[in-house]
Amino acid sequence: MKQQTQCSDLVKADILQTQIQAPDVYATIRDYTFEWSRKSDACVMIVQYWVDRPHRPRRVQVLAINAVTMQPMERHRSIYLIPAQDTQQIEDAADALFRKYSR
């Protein structure tokens, strides 16, 4: 329980810092969730970012991040880039990453 509280405090501080120091980056966050993972011994964030590319349909990037190091879990192996209109696929990717890294 203590680690989950620390994880929550860490994520809240990171999101607030991003909002204040990098509002353009904060504006790209579509959704996020987090949990202390005993399996990974890390505070894991599953983050969904809006990705705009000129002359191409909007997409959402979904990835798992170690909230302590702010590095993707398993480097860049588990990063999804999904068309923004495919909300079911976005939620499925987020759920899969959450199951993989947060338990």
Buried (B, 14 or more C-beta within 10 A) or exposed (E): EEBEEBBBEBBEEBBEEBEEEEEEEBEBBBEBBBBBBEEBEBBBBBBBBEBEEEEEEEBBBBBBBBBBEEEBBBEEEBBBEBEBEEEEBBBBBBEBBBEBBBE
